């Protein structure tokens, strides 16, 4: 279920195509992320995955460039080819800020329990045990 945290006071754009932006590390892209992305796609919106450029470490084993390559080669590749999903690497962020009447909605998606229990940390730990990381 999507909950609006802030709604646009007006609609304006210099382009025909708009995107629902998701900022993340995507370390790695998993079923929970796909659920979130599909929430917007099934409503007819395009999706922009902004990949935070974080320094690789234990929690973030891949570079932003490696993540972008994996995303483009994975389950979203056809949607990327169709222009429904785009990706870009952005600088790491410390916060997301907005003012009133910013011209776009801020939406929180509340996943079902089986999706909210998915953990990228657990996925990375299993990958390490399996020798895939």
N, C-alpha and C positions, 0 to 999 in steps of 0.2 A: 504494500500500500504506500502510495506517495503522499507526503505531507508537505504542503507549501509553508516554508519558513518566511519567505518574503516574495511578494508578487510584483511584477512589473507595473509601473504606473501608466506606461504607454508603450506602444509597439512602434519601433522604427528600426530600419536597417538599411545599410547601403548595398546589401547583397540579397539575392533571392534565397540563397541557401543558408539556413541557420543550423547550429549544432548545439546539442546538449553536451556540456563539458564535464568530464570526470578527471580529476587530478589524482594521481597515485604513483606508487612505485612499481606495481604489477610484478612482484617478485615471488613467484611467477604469476602470470595471468591464470586464474583458476575458475571453477564452476560458480563460485560466489560472485566473482567479477562479471562473468558472462550473464548471470541472472540479472545483475544490476544494469548492464548494457542493454540487455534484451527488454527490460522494462520500458526504456525509451524508444527502442526500435519498434516494438509492437504497437506503440502509440503513433507511429509514423514519423518520428523525429530521427535526425541524423545524430551521430555520436562522435565526439572528439575526445580521444584519450591523450591527455597531457601527461607525459612520462617525466617524473621528477628526476633530475640529474643528481642522484645521490652517490656518494663515494662508496664503492664496494666494501663490504665488511661481512661479518658472520650473518647478519640479518638481511643484507642486500648483496648477495653473491655476484650479481650481474651488473654490468654497466648499463646505462640508459640506452646506449646504442645496441647492446646485445638484446635487451628487452624489446626494443622496437623491431629488431629482426625476427625475434621469436613470435611477436604478435602478428607480424605480416605473414609469417609462414604457418600460423596456427589456424584455429577454428574461425577466425574473423577474416581470413584472406579474401574470400569471395565478397564480403561486405565492403572490404577496403577497395577491392577492384571496382566495385559498383559506386564508390564514393559515398556510401552510407556511413562508413566509419573512416575517420582520419586519425593520424597520430602525429605527435610532435614531441620533441624533447624540450622541456622548460627548465630554467634554473630551479634549484631546490627552494622550497618556500618555508617560512616559519608560521604563516597564517594566511587565511582567506578572509578578505574584508569587503564590505559593501556599504553603500549609503542608501538612503531611501530613494525610491523612484529611479533605480539604476538602469531600467530598460530591459531587464531579464528577470526570470523567476529563480528563486533558490528553493530547491526541492530536496527533501530528505526521503529516501526510499527505505521502508521498513521491510526487510526480507522475512520469509517464513523461517521457522526455527532450524530446519534442516540446512538452509542456506547460511544463516547467521552463525552456525557452528563450524563452518569451513574456516580453516586457519592456514594461511600461507606459511606460517612458522612450522606447523605440523607437516605440510607438504614438503618443505625444504628438508626437514629432518628425515622424512621417509626417502627422499631422493638421495640424501647422503648415505643412508643405510643400504640403499640399492646400488650405490656406486655411480649414480647418475649426476652427482654434483660434487 
